[in-house]
Amino acid sequence: MKGTDTNIDHRRVPNLEVFFERKGRKLLVSDKAQDYKTGAIVTWIINGKLPHIGIVTHKKTSDGMRPLLVHNVGSGQVLEDCLFKYKIVGHYQYEK
């Protein structure tokens, strides 16, 4: 974009990543499910080009091996086993 759009810029994943790096804490990206704690924020790149974001919840997969994440893929929020479904590019902790 050539300019800012105050109606949506606060929801753009790249902008949120910068916010979490500045105001929160950037954590290591890992391939171990136990490294992703409740409340952590995860960002992905879907299909090599689409930034996406989700929040780690306290709920676990049916086998108890991974946390479920809440995210919105366009049709409302979903609770899903998607931590490793896409390429993880960011892992953050934000506490007010």
Backbone as a chain_set.jsonl record, in Angstrom:
{"seq": "MKGTDTNIDHRRVPNLEVFFERKGRKLLVSDKAQDYKTGAIVTWIINGKLPHIGIVTHKKTSDGMRPLLVHNVGSGQVLEDCLFKYKIVGHYQYEK", "coords": {"N": [[0.83, -1.189, 0.0], [0.332, 2.29, -0.551], [-0.176, 4.159, 1.346], [-1.372, 4.721, 4.734], [-4.089, 2.936, 6.242], [-6.279, 3.575, 8.463], [-8.469, 2.164, 9.258], [-7.956, -0.509, 9.107], [-5.231, -1.097, 9.446], [-4.308, -1.702, 12.049], [-4.941, -4.323, 12.28], [-3.442, -5.806, 10.572], [-1.238, -8.454, 10.017], [1.684, -8.227, 9.669], [2.089, -5.661, 10.816], [1.193, -6.165, 13.411], [3.124, -8.004, 14.229], [5.399, -6.364, 14.428], [4.505, -4.682, 16.494], [4.277, -6.558, 18.645], [6.949, -7.322, 18.867], [8.09, -4.942, 19.738], [6.592, -4.174, 22.024], [6.084, -6.43, 23.451], [7.382, -9.662, 23.902], [9.674, -11.337, 21.945], [9.776, -14.68, 21.105], [11.522, -17.804, 20.688], [11.107, -19.561, 17.633], [9.958, -22.797, 17.327], [9.994, -26.365, 16.781], [8.782, -27.876, 18.618], [5.987, -28.745, 20.383], [5.559, -28.282, 23.122], [6.873, -25.923, 23.644], [5.183, -23.867, 23.134], [3.199, -21.916, 24.875], [0.172, -21.322, 26.786], [-1.613, -18.482, 25.791], [0.392, -17.436, 24.243], [1.358, -15.901, 21.154], [1.191, -16.736, 17.79], [2.564, -16.46, 14.577], [2.106, -17.127, 11.138], [3.079, -18.029, 7.761], [1.054, -18.585, 5.138], [0.796, -20.737, 2.419], [3.146, -19.684, 1.383], [2.855, -16.911, 1.123], [0.748, -15.538, 2.468], [0.258, -13.767, 5.362], [-0.604, -14.784, 8.667], [-2.292, -15.141, 11.856], [-2.499, -16.415, 15.215], [-3.691, -17.499, 18.479], [-2.377, -19.267, 21.187], [-4.087, -21.652, 23.061], [-5.322, -22.989, 26.228], [-6.391, -25.425, 25.826], [-6.083, -28.781, 24.614], [-5.051, -31.038, 21.956], [-6.851, -34.047, 21.027], [-5.164, -36.178, 21.602], [-3.552, -35.034, 23.433], [-1.107, -33.95, 22.803], [-0.531, -31.503, 21.53], [-1.147, -27.951, 21.768], [-4.325, -26.387, 21.204], [-5.162, -23.849, 18.865], [-6.608, -20.609, 18.57], [-7.986, -18.891, 15.915], [-8.77, -16.809, 13.048], [-9.978, -17.484, 10.002], [-11.405, -16.13, 8.154], [-14.103, -16.761, 8.211], [-15.018, -16.348, 10.727], [-14.018, -16.969, 14.167], [-12.097, -19.888, 14.966], [-11.356, -22.868, 16.763], [-8.622, -24.823, 16.692], [-6.445, -27.539, 15.731], [-3.752, -26.464, 14.65], [-1.163, -25.628, 14.909], [1.276, -26.515, 13.721], [0.49, -26.591, 11.113], [0.953, -24.683, 9.193], [3.759, -22.696, 7.995], [5.582, -21.534, 10.646], [6.419, -18.28, 11.515], [6.679, -16.418, 13.471], [6.741, -15.962, 17.031], [5.422, -14.979, 19.978], [5.111, -13.295, 23.158], [2.828, -11.46, 24.953], [2.088, -9.289, 27.486], [0.031, -7.255, 29.282]], "CA": [[0.0, 0.0, 0.0], [1.075, 3.545, -0.626], [-0.455, 4.955, 2.544], [-1.985, 3.988, 5.839], [-5.536, 2.79, 6.295], [-6.523, 3.47, 9.907], [-9.578, 1.247, 9.509], [-7.514, -1.909, 9.12], [-3.797, -1.289, 9.693], [-4.078, -2.315, 13.358], [-5.231, -5.749, 12.196], [-2.537, -6.448, 9.616], [-0.289, -9.312, 10.738], [3.032, -7.659, 9.766], [2.061, -4.568, 11.795], [1.086, -6.773, 14.738], [4.427, -8.589, 14.56], [6.252, -5.261, 14.884], [3.99, -4.284, 17.805], [4.654, -7.558, 19.65], [8.402, -7.257, 19.068], [8.407, -3.719, 20.482], [5.861, -4.036, 23.292], [6.007, -7.729, 24.107], [8.64, -10.397, 23.911], [9.801, -12.278, 20.841], [10.233, -15.988, 21.57], [12.078, -18.645, 19.63], [10.238, -20.454, 16.87], [10.399, -24.146, 17.637], [9.162, -27.442, 16.245], [8.329, -28.634, 19.788], [4.699, -28.22, 20.836], [5.624, -27.851, 24.519], [7.439, -24.58, 23.711], [4.111, -22.904, 22.882], [2.425, -21.846, 26.117], [-1.116, -20.632, 26.764], [-1.542, -17.037, 25.647], [1.408, -17.038, 23.267], [0.859, -15.526, 19.841], [1.954, -17.384, 16.73], [2.271, -15.989, 13.224], [2.468, -18.063, 10.086], [2.931, -17.667, 6.357], [0.255, -19.621, 4.486], [1.072, -20.876, 0.986], [4.306, -18.897, 1.015], [2.622, -15.491, 0.881], [-0.312, -14.919, 3.26], [0.504, -13.713, 6.806], [-1.752, -15.211, 9.479], [-1.982, -15.05, 13.28], [-3.354, -17.175, 16.121], [-3.352, -17.465, 19.903], [-2.302, -20.584, 21.823], [-5.055, -21.806, 24.155], [-5.028, -24.003, 27.251], [-6.977, -26.692, 25.392], [-5.133, -29.664, 23.926], [-5.571, -31.98, 20.974], [-7.419, -35.229, 21.675], [-4.07, -37.02, 22.096], [-2.843, -34.27, 24.462], [0.253, -33.669, 22.36], [-0.356, -30.133, 21.049], [-2.204, -27.018, 22.164], [-5.194, -25.882, 20.151], [-5.03, -22.412, 18.647], [-7.786, -19.898, 18.087], [-7.631, -17.978, 14.832], [-9.891, -16.475, 12.18], [-9.587, -17.662, 8.609], [-12.33, -15.397, 7.3], [-15.506, -17.081, 8.485], [-15.172, -16.324, 12.177], [-12.963, -17.642, 14.913], [-12.145, -21.339, 15.094], [-10.417, -23.509, 17.678], [-8.138, -25.841, 15.771], [-5.097, -28.111, 15.835], [-3.097, -25.923, 13.448], [0.127, -25.051, 15.276], [2.291, -26.856, 12.724], [-0.176, -26.744, 9.818], [1.565, -23.704, 8.3], [5.119, -22.337, 8.387], [5.615, -20.558, 11.734], [7.428, -17.246, 11.298], [6.782, -15.58, 14.658], [6.272, -16.523, 18.304], [5.49, -13.808, 20.865], [4.369, -13.227, 24.423], [2.434, -10.074, 25.25], [1.374, -9.123, 28.754], [-0.246, -5.851, 29.544]], "C": [[0.87, 1.247, 0.0], [0.87, 4.406, 0.603], [-1.088, 4.094, 3.62], [-3.496, 3.943, 5.681], [-5.888, 2.537, 7.751], [-7.685, 2.548, 10.245], [-9.126, -0.199, 9.627], [-6.065, -2.108, 9.527], [-3.497, -1.951, 11.032], [-4.356, -3.812, 13.352], [-4.315, -6.487, 11.239], [-1.439, -7.201, 10.383], [1.123, -8.724, 10.768], [3.11, -6.494, 10.763], [1.986, -5.114, 13.216], [2.413, -7.406, 15.163], [5.385, -7.509, 15.074], [5.817, -4.804, 16.276], [4.438, -5.267, 18.887], [6.158, -7.581, 19.895], [8.774, -6.066, 19.939], [7.815, -3.697, 21.882], [5.737, -5.341, 24.073], [7.379, -8.366, 24.137], [8.637, -11.382, 22.752], [10.409, -13.559, 21.381], [10.775, -16.777, 20.385], [10.99, -19.448, 18.937], [10.815, -21.849, 17.022], [9.5, -25.158, 16.935], [8.659, -28.359, 17.37], [7.062, -27.991, 20.344], [4.759, -27.67, 22.255], [6.231, -26.456, 24.686], [6.39, -23.491, 23.527], [3.124, -22.938, 24.047], [1.126, -21.066, 25.921], [-0.919, -19.119, 26.712], [-0.496, -16.552, 24.663], [0.733, -16.746, 21.923], [1.794, -16.136, 18.808], [1.565, -16.732, 15.406], [2.827, -16.993, 12.227], [2.513, -17.353, 8.742], [2.214, -18.855, 5.706], [0.524, -19.58, 2.987], [2.188, -19.951, 0.513], [4.086, -17.407, 0.846], [1.623, -14.813, 1.813], [0.025, -14.932, 4.752], [-0.765, -14.057, 7.576], [-1.325, -15.224, 10.942], [-2.966, -15.88, 14.097], [-2.845, -17.075, 17.549], [-3.406, -18.885, 20.456], [-3.285, -20.613, 22.994], [-4.59, -22.879, 25.139], [-5.572, -25.374, 26.853], [-5.975, -27.463, 24.55], [-5.843, -30.511, 22.871], [-6.064, -33.229, 21.701], [-6.34, -36.177, 22.206], [-3.23, -36.306, 23.157], [-1.455, -33.807, 24.063], [0.514, -32.216, 21.963], [-1.463, -29.241, 21.594], [-3.067, -26.667, 20.949], [-4.995, -24.381, 20.052], [-6.358, -21.845, 18.19], [-7.294, -18.894, 17.044], [-8.857, -17.757, 13.964], [-9.406, -16.564, 10.738], [-10.593, -17.038, 7.647], [-13.793, -15.676, 7.548], [-15.764, -17.135, 9.989], [-14.088, -17.131, 12.857], [-13.211, -19.142, 14.998], [-11.089, -21.786, 16.091], [-9.925, -24.75, 16.949], [-6.725, -26.32, 16.129], [-4.327, -27.673, 14.596], [-1.718, -25.347, 13.74], [1.174, -25.293, 14.192], [1.7, -27.069, 11.327], [0.458, -25.838, 8.761], [2.99, -23.413, 8.79], [5.07, -21.236, 9.46], [6.75, -19.576, 11.475], [7.59, -16.329, 12.506], [6.162, -16.261, 15.874], [6.491, -15.437, 19.338], [4.718, -14.043, 22.147], [4.072, -11.757, 24.674], [1.638, -10.077, 26.533], [1.222, -7.658, 29.018], [0.337, -5.396, 30.86]], "O": [[1.999, 1.241, 0.492], [1.673, 5.3, 0.871], [-1.309, 2.897, 3.435], [-4.095, 4.819, 5.056], [-5.805, 1.402, 8.221], [-7.866, 2.188, 11.408], [-9.842, -1.028, 10.189], [-5.701, -3.214, 9.926], [-2.52, -2.693, 11.14], [-4.04, -4.501, 14.322], [-4.421, -7.708, 11.117], [-0.801, -6.649, 11.28], [1.729, -8.721, 11.84], [4.103, -6.364, 11.479], [2.636, -4.59, 14.121], [2.779, -7.346, 16.337], [6.1, -7.729, 16.052], [6.659, -4.565, 17.142], [4.928, -4.848, 19.936], [6.596, -7.834, 21.017], [9.667, -6.161, 20.781], [8.468, -3.25, 22.825], [5.326, -5.338, 25.233], [8.393, -7.707, 24.364], [7.703, -12.168, 22.598], [11.446, -13.525, 22.042], [10.512, -16.448, 19.229], [10.067, -19.951, 19.579], [12.019, -22.055, 16.864], [8.379, -24.837, 16.542], [8.178, -29.464, 17.119], [7.072, -26.822, 20.73], [4.079, -26.691, 22.565], [6.118, -25.864, 25.759], [6.678, -22.314, 23.743], [2.325, -23.865, 24.181], [1.006, -20.255, 25.003], [-0.153, -18.553, 27.492], [-0.495, -15.38, 24.287], [-0.329, -17.286, 21.615], [3.016, -16.065, 18.931], [0.387, -16.483, 15.147], [3.867, -17.614, 12.444], [2.046, -16.222, 8.604], [2.711, -19.981, 5.725], [0.484, -18.518, 2.366], [2.175, -19.489, -0.628], [5.013, -16.69, 0.468], [1.659, -13.589, 1.932], [0.074, -16.004, 5.354], [-1.865, -13.667, 7.184], [-0.134, -15.309, 11.24], [-4.127, -16.03, 13.716], [-1.725, -16.63, 17.798], [-4.368, -19.616, 20.219], [-3.304, -19.699, 23.819], [-3.601, -23.575, 24.908], [-5.24, -26.378, 27.484], [-5.133, -26.881, 23.867], [-7.062, -30.675, 22.894], [-5.727, -33.441, 22.866], [-6.584, -36.906, 23.168], [-2.305, -36.895, 23.718], [-0.702, -33.319, 24.905], [1.649, -31.746, 22.048], [-2.575, -29.702, 21.851], [-2.589, -26.656, 19.815], [-4.693, -23.721, 21.046], [-7.135, -22.515, 17.511], [-6.331, -18.158, 17.261], [-9.869, -18.439, 14.125], [-8.532, -15.808, 10.316], [-10.626, -17.381, 6.465], [-14.646, -14.894, 7.13], [-16.625, -17.88, 10.456], [-13.342, -17.872, 12.218], [-14.347, -19.606, 15.088], [-10.049, -21.144, 16.236], [-10.717, -25.633, 16.622], [-5.936, -25.6, 16.74], [-4.252, -28.408, 13.612], [-1.157, -24.644, 12.9], [1.88, -24.367, 13.794], [2.344, -27.663, 10.462], [0.496, -26.184, 7.58], [3.374, -23.841, 9.879], [4.575, -20.139, 9.204], [7.892, -19.974, 11.246], [8.537, -15.544, 12.562], [5.202, -17.023, 15.766], [7.626, -15.013, 19.557], [3.807, -14.867, 22.213], [4.968, -10.915, 24.612], [0.636, -10.782, 26.656], [2.195, -6.905, 28.979], [0.19, -4.231, 31.23]]}, "num_chains": 1, "name": "protein.A"}
